Amino acid sequence: MLDTSLAAVTAVVAACGSFTALELAVRLSTSRRSLALHCKTLCGALALGVGLWCVTLLGLLSVSIPPWPTSHGPALFVSLAVAILGQALALAMLAGRQPDLSRILVSATASAAAICATYVTCFVTLGGQPVSNRLLGTLATACALGVAAGTAALWLRYSIGTRRSPWVGAVKCLAVLLGAAAILGIQALMLAKGQVAFSAPAAVAVAQIIAVALAATGLGALAVTHAITVYDGRLALRTGQCARELEEVHTRLQYLATHDSLTGLPNWLLFKERLAQAVADTDRPGRAIAVAVLDLDRFSSLNHSLGHGAGDWLLTEVALRVGAVLRPGDLLARLGSDEFVVLIDSVAARVDAECITAAVLAALTVPIGVNGADVHVRPSIGVSIWPDDGRRVDDLLTHAEVAMAVAKKRGGNETQFFERGMTDSMHERLVLENDLRRALSAGEFELAFQPVLSTKTGRIVTAEALVRWRHPLRGLIGPNSFIPLAEETGLMIPLGEWVVREVCRQASAWQLERGIPIRLAVNLSATQFRHQNLLEVIRSALAAENLDARYLEVELTETSVMTNPEESAGVLRQLRKMGVTVAVDDFGTGYSSLSYLRRFPIDKLKIDRSFVRDLATSRTDESIVRAIIVLAHSVGLEVIAEGVETAEQLRCVSALGCDQWQGFYCCEPQSAARFGQMLQEQTGGTRTGLVAALTR
């Protein structure tokens, strides 16, 4: 007679066993083969075997009360060993490998055989009927049904994997039910054939206690196994997530290490690696490699003028334009700052390099709009060819940069291929650049002063400060030899700041030591004038020396003023508001427009020396100088004639009404000590004594 309560407990334990077995199988199949996997398989087999053994005994208890003979009690554990061994074989077929249908079928067969074997050993051990042909036939049928149900359960469970959704949950429940049916179906089929015939039943109370113990043992073993499986799964999931995150971080770090963060282009490291691979590839005879280095002329001044944000945007736009004209196989990289490089790997590398660099120059001819202003970019491109110009990576890059420097020196906006002999001049330039970087901190720069005299009184009214470089080996170097290099390398900003501060210091020193107030003029390059901290530098220099701003004069070229008229006007107004005198240098060689004389707050015009040189013999130059003087006086400006070298030139500029003059006819630029003596002689002497002092 069927005990429904025990049958229900049996079904619950069977369902729990099915669920645990399926989850454990999935977990084991996704694990790597190792000693830990073997341990997990054995422990899982032990738990599932205990669960199966308990289900079998509970099933027998639900239909009849066995005698549980004490003399044969230990033999009952043989069925437990059979259950554990069968489950171990079933799990071993799935552990550490992605299961296919054949493995699932073998595992289901092993599991079904374990269920049948466990039932038979329990049945025989407890004193049931002896094994007969009828029992074996029923057992074979039950095993076949168990194999079918187990295979279906495993296939369904593996098909959904670790996905999560409502229908996935339904499929998982169906798989669990099929697995439970494989266990209960075998027992139900055996029991339905009337194979149970125990004698000398035990007391009902004892049977109930045994049933509770069996249920608790089976559920406990399965619960612990399931908990461990869940924990292991979550640990593996977390480990996988950490591994993926580490892989993503590694990939990102590798990308950042080999790519430019601004433009996204390959950087110097990746380019050298690709170039080395191309050079080392000897399987393509007859081919050549071209390396084209591109540098933007005057980018440092543009960056200071526009601001670093706009400069970054400009570089990004340049990268896009250059990349657009390259072929799919070419590699564009950014070496740093405003320098780019292109790798051209082809049979006719020189011809291709000529075509590509011409396309690059054409693409960058169109102005780039930055903050509402059109910026004209002038690239200088240097090209070296492998193997003609070098067989090593470093040689190719060095020679391309040498050719690029030559292109820049020739005015820029052109392509220059490397030629033998360029390296000598480039080496000289590199040495000079390194010395220039060291010179400022070493205190090798000094100022010379050229007086500016009144044409009416002949007295010094101001002096122009001119920077000189006293090189420890080369001696005194004039500005024409190092100022262009300072502009290119970005050293003009710190050098210009030093000049401003030194001029203020010297003017203040002459006032304090000699009691001679003298206005000193300092030339501002376009780079300095566009730099964002110009006003602060001048203001702090005046404050540091306690110098009145009227004793400082700044000289600007027409080009630097007209580059951005609106911004220039604002800066000049700020200078005038501080009390600094503003002069336009080299007037007549640039815009020379009455409109900007009217718009900009300036105080003086300096006529370029090219008009003064032939003033005594050229009526054209005389007419131009007269027009400039009349024009300047009409708007209230003073006029200074530069480059006066003869008495005849001085007579001419005086006759034309020029206010002041300077040049070698007075004297060459003087050291600070000598110029201080000249000022002292002027203060204590007569005009005649001064002229004599100036001209001796």
C-alpha positions as CSV (number, residue, x, y, z in Angstrom):
1,M,0.0,0.0,0.0
2,L,1.4,3.4,-1.0
3,D,2.3,5.9,1.7
4,T,1.5,9.2,0.0
5,S,3.5,11.3,2.5
6,L,6.6,9.3,2.0
7,A,6.0,9.3,-1.8
8,A,5.8,13.1,-1.7
9,V,9.1,13.3,0.3
10,T,10.7,10.9,-2.2
11,A,9.6,13.1,-5.1
12,V,10.9,16.3,-3.4
13,V,14.3,14.7,-2.8
14,A,14.4,13.3,-6.3
15,A,13.6,16.8,-7.8
16,C,16.3,18.4,-5.6
17,G,18.8,15.7,-6.7
18,S,17.9,16.4,-10.4
19,F,18.3,20.1,-10.0
20,T,21.6,19.7,-8.2
21,A,22.9,17.2,-10.7
22,L,22.0,19.4,-13.7
23,E,23.6,22.6,-12.3
24,L,26.7,20.6,-11.2
25,A,27.0,19.1,-14.7
26,V,26.9,22.6,-16.3
27,R,29.3,24.0,-13.8
28,L,31.8,21.2,-14.3
29,S,31.6,21.3,-18.1
30,T,32.7,25.0,-18.1
31,S,35.6,24.4,-15.8
32,R,39.2,23.9,-16.9
33,R,40.6,20.4,-16.6
34,S,42.8,20.4,-13.5
35,L,43.2,18.7,-10.1
36,A,40.6,21.0,-8.6
37,L,38.1,19.8,-11.3
38,H,38.7,16.1,-10.4
39,C,38.1,17.0,-6.7
40,K,34.8,18.8,-7.6
41,T,33.7,15.8,-9.7
42,L,34.4,13.3,-6.8
43,C,32.7,15.5,-4.2
44,G,29.7,16.0,-6.5
45,A,29.5,12.3,-7.2
46,L,29.5,11.6,-3.5
47,A,26.7,14.1,-2.8
48,L,24.6,12.9,-5.8
49,G,25.2,9.3,-4.9
50,V,24.0,9.9,-1.3
51,G,20.9,11.6,-2.7
52,L,20.1,8.8,-5.1
53,W,20.6,6.2,-2.4
54,C,18.3,8.1,0.0
55,V,15.7,8.4,-2.8
56,T,15.8,4.7,-3.5
57,L,15.3,3.8,0.2
58,L,12.5,6.3,0.6
59,G,10.8,4.9,-2.5
60,L,10.9,1.4,-1.0
61,L,9.6,2.7,2.3
62,S,6.7,4.4,0.6
63,V,5.2,1.1,-0.6
64,S,6.4,-1.4,2.0
65,I,8.3,-1.5,5.3
66,P,11.4,-3.6,4.9
67,P,12.7,-5.5,7.8
68,W,16.1,-3.5,7.9
69,P,18.0,-6.6,9.3
70,T,20.8,-5.6,11.6
71,S,22.9,-8.6,10.5
72,H,22.9,-7.4,6.9
73,G,22.8,-3.6,7.6
74,P,26.4,-2.9,6.6
75,A,25.7,-4.7,3.2
76,L,23.2,-2.0,2.5
77,F,26.0,0.5,2.0
78,V,27.1,-1.5,-1.0
79,S,24.2,0.1,-2.8
80,L,25.5,3.5,-1.7
81,A,28.9,2.8,-3.2
82,V,27.2,1.7,-6.4
83,A,25.2,5.0,-6.5
84,I,28.3,7.1,-5.9
85,L,30.4,5.2,-8.5
86,G,27.6,5.5,-11.2
87,Q,27.2,9.2,-10.6
88,A,31.0,9.7,-10.7
89,L,31.1,8.0,-14.1
90,A,28.2,10.2,-15.3
91,L,29.8,13.4,-14.2
92,A,33.2,12.4,-15.5
93,M,31.8,12.2,-19.0
94,L,30.8,15.9,-18.8
95,A,33.6,17.5,-16.7
96,G,36.1,19.8,-18.3
97,R,34.7,19.7,-21.8
98,Q,32.0,21.2,-23.9
99,P,29.4,18.3,-24.1
100,D,28.0,17.1,-27.4
101,L,25.0,14.7,-27.9
102,S,27.2,11.6,-27.7
103,R,28.7,12.6,-24.3
104,I,25.3,13.6,-23.0
105,L,23.9,10.2,-24.1
106,V,26.8,8.3,-22.4
107,S,26.4,10.4,-19.2
108,A,22.6,9.8,-19.1
109,T,23.2,6.1,-19.7
110,A,25.7,5.9,-16.8
111,S,23.3,7.8,-14.6
112,A,20.3,5.6,-15.5
113,A,22.4,2.5,-15.0
114,A,23.5,3.8,-11.6
115,I,19.8,4.4,-10.6
116,C,18.9,0.8,-11.6
117,A,21.9,-0.7,-10.0
118,T,21.2,1.2,-6.8
119,Y,17.6,0.0,-6.8
120,V,18.6,-3.6,-7.3
121,T,21.3,-3.7,-4.7
122,C,19.0,-2.0,-2.1
123,F,16.1,-4.4,-3.0
124,V,18.2,-7.5,-2.7
125,T,20.0,-6.4,0.4
126,L,16.7,-5.7,2.2
127,G,15.4,-9.2,1.5
128,G,13.2,-8.6,-1.5
129,Q,12.5,-11.3,-4.2
130,P,15.6,-12.8,-5.8
131,V,16.8,-11.4,-9.2
132,S,14.8,-13.1,-12.0
133,N,14.5,-12.8,-15.7
134,R,11.3,-10.9,-15.3
135,L,13.0,-8.4,-12.9
136,L,15.9,-8.0,-15.4
137,G,13.5,-7.4,-18.3
138,T,11.6,-4.7,-16.3
139,L,14.9,-3.3,-15.2
140,A,16.1,-3.0,-18.9
141,T,12.9,-1.2,-19.9
142,A,13.2,1.2,-16.9
143,C,16.8,1.9,-17.7
144,A,15.9,2.8,-21.4
145,L,13.2,5.2,-20.2
146,G,15.7,6.7,-17.7
147,V,18.3,7.2,-20.4
148,A,15.7,8.9,-22.6
149,A,14.5,11.2,-19.8
150,G,18.1,11.9,-18.6
151,T,19.3,12.7,-22.1
152,A,16.4,15.1,-22.7
153,A,17.0,16.8,-19.3
154,L,20.8,17.3,-19.9
155,W,20.2,18.5,-23.5
156,L,17.6,21.1,-22.4
157,R,19.8,22.3,-19.5
158,Y,22.9,22.7,-21.7
159,S,20.9,24.4,-24.4
160,I,20.1,27.4,-22.2
161,G,23.5,27.7,-20.6
162,T,23.7,30.6,-18.2
163,R,21.2,32.9,-19.9
164,R,18.4,34.4,-17.8
165,S,14.8,35.1,-18.9
166,P,11.3,33.9,-18.1
167,W,11.3,31.2,-20.8
168,V,14.8,30.1,-19.8
169,G,13.4,29.5,-16.3
170,A,10.6,27.4,-17.7
171,V,13.0,25.3,-19.8
172,K,15.2,24.8,-16.7
173,C,12.2,23.6,-14.7
174,L,11.3,21.2,-17.5
175,A,14.8,19.8,-17.4
176,V,14.6,19.4,-13.6
177,L,11.3,17.5,-14.0
178,L,12.7,15.3,-16.7
179,G,15.7,14.5,-14.5
180,A,13.4,13.7,-11.5
181,A,11.3,11.5,-13.8
182,A,14.4,9.5,-14.8
183,I,14.9,8.7,-11.1
184,L,11.2,8.2,-10.0
185,G,10.2,6.6,-13.3
186,I,12.6,3.7,-12.9
187,Q,11.3,3.0,-9.3
188,A,7.7,3.5,-10.3
189,L,8.0,1.0,-13.2
190,M,9.7,-1.5,-10.9
191,L,7.2,-1.1,-8.1
192,A,4.2,-1.2,-10.5
193,K,5.2,-4.7,-11.6
194,G,4.7,-5.9,-8.0
195,Q,8.3,-6.8,-7.4
196,V,8.2,-5.9,-3.6
197,A,7.7,-8.7,-1.2
198,F,9.3,-8.1,2.2
199,S,8.8,-10.3,5.2
200,A,8.8,-9.5,9.0
201,P,7.9,-5.9,8.6
202,A,9.5,-3.5,11.1
203,A,7.5,-1.2,13.3
204,V,5.9,1.8,11.6
205,A,7.4,4.2,14.0
206,V,10.9,2.9,13.3
207,A,10.2,3.2,9.5
208,Q,9.1,6.8,9.9
209,I,12.3,7.7,11.8
210,I,14.3,6.0,9.1
211,A,12.5,7.9,6.4
212,V,13.1,11.2,8.2
213,A,16.8,10.4,8.5
214,L,17.0,9.4,4.9
215,A,15.2,12.5,3.7
216,A,17.4,14.8,5.9
217,T,20.6,13.1,4.8
218,G,19.7,13.3,1.1
219,L,18.4,16.8,1.2
220,G,21.4,18.0,3.3
221,A,24.0,16.5,1.0
222,L,22.2,17.9,-2.1
223,A,21.8,21.3,-0.4
224,V,25.4,21.6,0.6
225,T,26.5,20.5,-2.9
226,H,24.2,23.0,-4.5
227,A,25.4,25.8,-2.2
228,I,29.0,25.0,-3.1
229,T,28.1,24.9,-6.8
230,V,26.4,28.3,-6.6
231,Y,29.3,29.8,-4.7
232,D,31.8,28.3,-7.2
233,G,29.7,29.6,-10.1
234,R,29.6,33.1,-8.6
235,L,33.3,33.0,-7.8
236,A,34.0,31.9,-11.3
237,L,31.7,34.6,-12.7
238,R,33.5,37.2,-10.6
239,T,36.9,35.8,-11.6
240,G,35.8,36.0,-15.2
241,Q,34.6,39.5,-14.8
242,C,37.9,40.5,-13.2
243,A,39.8,38.8,-16.0
244,R,37.7,40.6,-18.6
245,E,38.2,43.9,-16.8
246,L,42.0,43.3,-16.6
247,E,42.0,42.4,-20.3
248,E,40.1,45.5,-21.1
249,V,42.5,47.6,-19.0
250,H,45.5,45.9,-20.6
251,T,44.1,46.5,-24.0
252,R,43.4,50.1,-23.2
253,L,46.8,50.7,-21.7
254,Q,48.4,49.0,-24.7
255,Y,46.4,51.3,-27.0
256,L,47.4,54.4,-25.0
257,A,51.0,53.3,-25.1
258,T,51.0,53.0,-28.9
259,H,48.6,55.8,-29.9
260,D,48.4,59.5,-29.6
261,S,45.7,60.6,-27.1
262,L,44.8,63.7,-29.0
263,T,44.5,62.5,-32.6
264,G,44.1,58.8,-32.1
265,L,47.0,58.2,-34.6
266,P,49.8,55.7,-33.9
267,N,52.5,57.3,-31.9
268,W,56.3,57.3,-32.1
269,L,56.6,53.8,-30.5
270,L,54.1,52.1,-32.8
271,F,55.5,53.8,-35.9
272,K,59.1,52.7,-35.2
273,E,57.8,49.2,-34.7
274,R,55.9,49.2,-38.0
275,L,58.9,50.8,-39.8
276,A,61.2,48.2,-38.3
277,Q,58.9,45.4,-39.6
278,A,58.8,46.9,-43.1
279,V,62.6,47.3,-43.2
280,A,63.1,43.7,-42.0
281,D,60.7,42.3,-44.6
282,T,63.1,40.9,-47.2
283,D,60.5,38.7,-49.0
284,R,59.6,41.5,-51.4
285,P,62.7,42.3,-53.4
286,G,62.8,45.5,-55.5
287,R,60.5,47.5,-53.3
288,A,61.4,50.7,-51.4
289,I,60.2,52.5,-48.4
290,A,59.6,56.3,-48.0
291,V,59.5,58.1,-44.7
292,A,58.0,61.6,-44.8
293,V,58.2,63.8,-41.7
294,L,55.8,66.7,-41.7
295,D,56.2,69.8,-39.4
296,L,53.9,72.8,-39.1
297,D,55.7,76.1,-39.5
298,R,55.1,78.7,-36.8
299,F,52.9,76.4,-34.9
300,S,54.3,77.5,-31.5
301,S,53.4,81.1,-32.2
302,L,49.9,80.0,-33.4
303,N,49.5,77.9,-30.3
304,H,50.4,80.8,-28.0
305,S,48.1,83.2,-30.0
306,L,45.1,80.9,-30.3
307,G,45.4,79.1,-27.0
308,H,46.3,75.4,-26.4
309,G,42.6,74.2,-26.9
310,A,42.4,75.8,-30.3
311,G,45.9,74.5,-31.1
312,D,44.8,71.0,-30.2
313,W,41.8,71.3,-32.5
314,L,44.1,72.6,-35.3
315,L,46.3,69.5,-34.9
316,T,43.3,67.2,-35.1
317,E,42.1,68.9,-38.2
318,V,45.5,68.6,-39.8
319,A,45.6,64.9,-39.0
320,L,42.2,64.4,-40.6
321,R,43.2,66.2,-43.8
322,V,46.5,64.4,-44.1
323,G,44.9,61.1,-43.4
324,A,42.3,61.7,-46.1
325,V,44.8,61.9,-48.9
326,L,46.8,58.8,-47.9
327,R,46.3,55.4,-49.5
328,P,44.9,52.5,-47.4
329,G,48.3,50.9,-47.0
330,D,50.1,54.1,-45.8
331,L,50.6,54.7,-42.1
332,L,50.2,58.2,-40.6
333,A,51.6,58.7,-37.1
334,R,52.1,61.7,-34.8
335,L,55.6,62.0,-33.4
336,G,54.8,64.8,-31.0
337,S,53.8,68.4,-30.8
338,D,53.2,69.6,-34.4
339,E,55.2,66.8,-36.1
340,F,53.7,64.0,-38.1
341,V,55.3,61.2,-40.1
342,V,54.0,59.0,-43.0
343,L,55.2,55.5,-43.9
344,I,55.0,54.7,-47.6
345,D,55.8,51.1,-48.4
346,S,55.7,50.4,-52.2
347,V,57.7,49.5,-55.2
348,A,57.9,53.1,-56.4
349,A,58.2,54.8,-53.0
350,R,59.9,57.9,-54.3
351,V,57.2,58.6,-57.0
352,D,54.5,57.8,-54.5
353,A,56.1,60.0,-51.9
354,E,56.1,62.9,-54.4
355,C,52.4,62.4,-55.2
356,I,51.4,62.0,-51.6
357,T,53.3,65.0,-50.2
358,A,52.0,67.1,-53.1
359,A,48.4,66.1,-52.1
360,V,49.2,66.9,-48.4
361,L,50.5,70.3,-49.3
362,A,47.3,70.9,-51.4
363,A,45.0,69.7,-48.7
364,L,46.6,72.1,-46.1
365,T,46.6,75.0,-48.5
366,V,42.9,75.6,-47.7
367,P,42.6,77.8,-44.5
368,I,41.4,76.1,-41.3
369,G,38.7,77.9,-39.4
370,V,39.7,78.3,-35.7
371,N,37.5,80.3,-33.3
372,G,36.0,82.3,-36.2
373,A,39.4,83.1,-37.8
374,D,41.0,81.5,-40.9
375,V,44.4,80.0,-40.0
376,H,46.8,79.3,-42.8
377,V,49.0,76.2,-42.1
378,R,52.4,76.0,-43.8
379,P,53.9,72.5,-43.6
380,S,57.5,71.6,-44.2
381,I,58.0,68.0,-45.4
382,G,61.2,66.0,-45.4
383,V,61.5,62.6,-47.1
384,S,64.1,59.8,-46.9
385,I,64.1,56.6,-49.0
386,W,65.1,53.1,-48.0
387,P,67.6,51.7,-48.8
388,D,69.2,54.7,-50.6
389,D,69.2,57.1,-47.6
390,G,69.8,54.5,-44.9
391,R,69.1,50.9,-44.0
392,R,68.4,51.4,-40.3
393,V,65.2,52.8,-38.8
394,D,66.9,55.5,-36.9
395,D,68.9,56.6,-40.0
396,L,65.7,56.9,-42.1
397,L,63.9,59.0,-39.4
398,T,67.0,61.2,-38.8
399,H,67.5,61.9,-42.5
400,A,63.8,62.7,-43.0
401,E,64.0,65.2,-40.2
402,V,67.1,66.7,-41.6
403,A,65.4,67.1,-45.0
404,M,62.4,68.6,-43.2
405,A,64.6,71.2,-41.4
406,V,66.1,72.1,-44.8
407,A,62.6,72.6,-46.2
408,K,61.7,74.8,-43.3
409,K,64.9,76.8,-43.6
410,R,64.1,77.5,-47.3
411,G,60.8,79.1,-46.3
412,G,58.6,76.1,-45.7
413,N,55.4,74.9,-47.5
414,E,57.5,72.6,-49.6
415,T,58.8,69.0,-49.8
416,Q,62.5,68.3,-49.6
417,F,64.1,64.9,-50.3
418,F,67.2,64.0,-48.3
419,E,70.5,64.5,-50.0
420,R,74.0,63.7,-48.9
421,G,75.7,66.7,-47.2
422,M,72.6,67.8,-45.4
423,T,73.6,66.1,-42.2
424,D,76.6,68.4,-41.7
425,S,74.5,71.6,-41.6
426,M,71.8,69.8,-39.6
427,H,74.4,68.7,-37.0
428,E,75.6,72.3,-36.7
429,R,72.0,73.5,-36.2
430,L,71.4,70.8,-33.6
431,V,74.5,71.7,-31.6
432,L,73.5,75.4,-31.7
433,E,69.9,74.5,-30.6
434,N,71.3,72.5,-27.6
435,D,73.6,75.4,-26.7
436,L,70.7,77.8,-27.0
437,R,68.6,75.8,-24.5
438,R,71.4,75.8,-22.0
439,A,72.4,79.5,-22.6
440,L,69.5,81.1,-20.8
441,S,69.9,79.2,-17.5
442,A,73.7,79.7,-17.8
443,G,73.3,83.5,-18.1
444,E,75.1,83.8,-21.4
445,F,72.7,86.4,-22.8
446,E,73.4,90.1,-22.5
447,L,71.9,93.4,-23.7
448,A,73.5,96.0,-25.9
449,F,71.9,99.5,-26.2
450,Q,71.7,101.7,-29.3
451,P,70.8,105.3,-28.6
452,V,68.0,107.1,-30.3
453,L,68.7,110.9,-30.6
454,S,66.6,113.9,-31.2
455,T,67.2,115.5,-34.6
456,K,66.8,119.0,-33.0
457,T,68.9,118.7,-29.9
458,G,71.2,115.8,-30.7
459,R,70.6,114.4,-27.2
460,I,69.7,110.8,-26.4
461,V,66.0,110.5,-25.8
462,T,65.7,106.8,-25.6
463,A,67.7,103.6,-26.4
464,E,66.8,100.4,-28.1
465,A,67.8,97.2,-26.2
466,L,69.3,94.5,-28.4
467,V,70.0,91.0,-27.1
468,R,73.4,89.3,-27.7
469,W,74.6,85.8,-27.0
470,R,78.1,85.5,-25.6
471,H,78.8,81.9,-26.4
472,P,81.7,80.4,-24.3
473,L,83.3,79.0,-27.5
474,R,82.0,81.0,-30.4
475,G,82.2,84.4,-28.8
476,L,79.6,87.1,-29.3
477,I,76.7,85.9,-31.5
478,G,74.3,88.4,-33.1
479,P,70.5,88.0,-32.9
480,N,70.1,87.1,-36.6
481,S,72.0,83.9,-35.9
482,F,69.8,82.6,-33.0
483,I,66.5,84.5,-32.9
484,P,64.9,82.5,-35.8
485,L,66.1,79.3,-34.0
486,A,64.5,80.5,-30.8
487,E,61.3,81.1,-32.6
488,E,61.2,77.6,-34.1
489,T,62.0,75.8,-30.9
490,G,59.7,77.8,-28.6
491,L,62.5,79.4,-26.6
492,M,61.5,82.9,-27.7
493,I,59.0,83.1,-24.9
494,P,61.4,82.6,-22.0
495,L,64.1,84.6,-23.8
496,G,61.7,87.4,-24.5
497,E,60.6,87.5,-20.8
498,W,64.2,87.7,-19.7
499,V,64.8,90.6,-22.0
500,V,61.8,92.5,-20.7
501,R,62.8,92.0,-17.1
502,E,66.5,92.8,-17.8
503,V,65.5,96.1,-19.6
504,C,63.4,97.1,-16.6
505,R,66.2,96.2,-14.2
506,Q,68.8,98.2,-16.2
507,A,66.5,101.3,-16.5
508,S,65.8,101.2,-12.8
509,A,69.6,100.8,-12.0
510,W,70.6,103.8,-14.1
511,Q,68.0,105.9,-12.3
512,L,69.1,104.8,-8.8
513,E,72.9,104.7,-9.4
514,R,73.4,107.6,-11.8
515,G,70.2,109.6,-11.3
516,I,69.6,109.4,-15.1
517,P,66.0,108.6,-16.1
518,I,66.1,107.0,-19.6
519,R,63.4,105.3,-21.6
520,L,64.5,101.9,-23.0
521,A,62.8,100.2,-25.9
522,V,62.5,96.4,-26.3
523,N,61.5,94.5,-29.4
524,L,58.6,92.1,-29.1
525,S,58.4,89.3,-31.5
526,A,55.1,88.1,-33.0
527,T,55.3,85.1,-30.7
528,Q,55.7,87.2,-27.6
529,F,53.0,89.6,-28.6
530,R,50.5,86.8,-29.1
531,H,51.4,85.0,-25.9
532,Q,48.7,85.1,-23.3
533,N,50.8,86.3,-20.4
534,L,52.5,89.2,-22.1
535,L,50.7,91.9,-20.1
536,E,51.4,90.1,-16.8
537,V,55.1,89.7,-17.7
538,I,55.4,93.4,-18.4
539,R,53.4,94.4,-15.3
540,S,55.3,92.2,-13.0
541,A,58.7,93.3,-14.4
542,L,57.8,97.0,-13.8
543,A,56.6,96.2,-10.3
544,A,59.6,94.1,-9.4
545,E,62.0,97.0,-10.3
546,N,59.6,99.8,-9.1
547,L,60.0,101.4,-12.5
548,D,57.5,103.9,-13.9
549,A,55.9,102.5,-17.1
550,R,56.7,105.6,-19.1
551,Y,60.3,104.5,-19.1
552,L,59.5,101.4,-21.0
553,E,58.8,101.3,-24.7
554,V,57.8,98.2,-26.8
555,E,58.4,97.9,-30.5
556,L,56.3,95.8,-32.8
557,T,56.3,95.0,-36.5
558,E,53.4,95.8,-38.7
559,T,52.9,92.1,-39.4
560,S,52.6,91.1,-35.8
561,V,50.0,93.9,-35.2
562,M,47.9,93.1,-38.2
563,T,47.8,89.3,-37.7
564,N,44.7,89.6,-35.5
565,P,43.7,93.3,-35.5
566,E,40.9,93.1,-32.9
567,E,43.0,91.2,-30.4
568,S,46.1,93.4,-31.1
569,A,44.1,96.6,-30.5
570,G,43.0,95.2,-27.1
571,V,46.5,94.4,-26.1
572,L,47.8,97.7,-27.2
573,R,45.1,99.6,-25.3
574,Q,46.1,97.6,-22.2
575,L,49.8,98.6,-22.7
576,R,48.9,102.3,-23.2
577,K,46.6,102.1,-20.1
578,M,49.7,100.9,-18.1
579,G,51.7,103.9,-19.4
580,V,54.0,101.9,-21.8
581,T,55.0,103.7,-25.0
582,V,54.2,101.7,-28.2
583,A,56.2,102.0,-31.4
584,V,55.7,100.3,-34.8
585,D,59.1,99.0,-36.1
586,D,60.1,98.7,-39.8
587,F,57.3,100.9,-41.0
588,G,56.8,100.9,-44.7
589,T,57.7,97.3,-45.4
590,G,54.3,95.8,-44.3
591,Y,50.7,97.0,-44.5
592,S,51.6,100.7,-44.1
593,S,47.9,101.5,-44.0
594,L,46.4,104.8,-42.6
595,S,43.5,102.7,-41.3
596,Y,45.6,100.8,-38.7
597,L,47.4,104.0,-37.7
598,R,44.0,105.4,-36.9
599,R,42.6,102.2,-35.2
600,F,45.6,101.2,-33.0
601,P,46.8,103.2,-30.0
602,I,50.5,103.7,-30.9
603,D,52.9,106.5,-30.2
604,K,55.8,106.2,-32.7
605,L,56.7,105.0,-36.2
606,K,60.2,103.8,-37.1
607,I,60.9,104.2,-40.8
608,D,62.7,101.1,-42.1
609,R,66.4,101.4,-42.9
610,S,65.7,100.3,-46.5
611,F,64.2,103.8,-47.2
612,V,66.9,105.7,-45.4
613,R,69.8,103.9,-47.1
614,D,69.3,105.7,-50.5
615,L,67.6,108.7,-49.2
616,A,70.3,111.1,-50.4
617,T,70.2,109.8,-53.9
618,S,66.7,108.5,-54.5
619,R,63.9,110.9,-55.0
620,T,61.5,108.0,-54.7
621,D,62.7,107.1,-51.3
622,E,62.7,110.8,-50.3
623,S,59.1,111.1,-51.4
624,I,58.1,108.0,-49.4
625,V,59.9,109.1,-46.3
626,R,58.3,112.6,-46.6
627,A,54.9,111.0,-47.0
628,I,55.4,108.8,-44.0
629,I,56.5,111.7,-41.8
630,V,53.5,113.9,-42.9
631,L,51.2,110.9,-42.4
632,A,52.5,110.2,-38.9
633,H,52.5,113.8,-37.8
634,S,48.9,114.2,-39.1
635,V,47.7,111.6,-36.5
636,G,50.0,112.8,-33.7
637,L,52.8,110.2,-34.0
638,E,56.5,110.7,-33.6
639,V,58.8,109.5,-36.4
640,I,62.2,107.7,-35.9
641,A,64.6,107.1,-38.8
642,E,66.4,103.8,-38.5
643,G,69.8,102.9,-40.1
644,V,71.3,106.4,-40.3
645,E,74.9,105.7,-41.2
646,T,76.2,109.0,-42.8
647,A,76.1,112.7,-42.2
648,E,74.2,113.2,-45.5
649,Q,71.5,110.7,-44.4
650,L,71.2,112.6,-41.0
651,R,70.9,115.9,-42.8
652,C,68.1,114.5,-45.1
653,V,66.0,113.0,-42.3
654,S,66.4,116.3,-40.3
655,A,65.4,118.4,-43.3
656,L,62.3,116.2,-43.9
657,G,61.1,116.8,-40.3
658,C,61.9,113.4,-38.7
659,D,61.8,113.7,-34.9
660,Q,64.4,111.2,-33.9
661,W,67.1,109.0,-35.5
662,Q,69.4,106.0,-34.7
663,G,72.1,104.2,-36.6
664,F,75.8,103.6,-36.9
665,Y,76.5,107.2,-37.6
666,C,75.9,107.8,-33.9
667,C,77.5,104.5,-32.7
668,E,77.1,100.8,-32.8
669,P,75.1,99.2,-30.0
670,Q,77.0,99.7,-26.7
671,S,77.4,97.5,-23.7
672,A,75.4,98.5,-20.6
673,A,78.6,99.9,-18.9
674,R,79.6,102.0,-21.9
675,F,76.1,103.3,-22.5
676,G,75.9,104.3,-18.9
677,Q,79.0,106.4,-19.3
678,M,77.6,108.0,-22.4
679,L,74.5,109.0,-20.4
680,Q,76.7,110.4,-17.6
681,E,78.6,112.4,-20.1
682,Q,75.4,113.8,-21.6
683,T,74.1,114.8,-18.3
684,G,77.3,116.6,-17.2
685,G,78.6,117.8,-20.5
686,T,77.5,120.0,-23.5
687,R,75.9,118.9,-26.7
688,T,79.3,119.1,-28.4
689,G,80.8,116.9,-25.8
690,L,78.0,114.4,-26.3
691,V,78.4,114.2,-30.0
692,A,82.1,113.7,-29.7
693,A,81.5,111.0,-27.2
694,L,79.1,109.3,-29.4
695,T,81.2,109.4,-32.5
696,R,84.6,108.5,-31.2
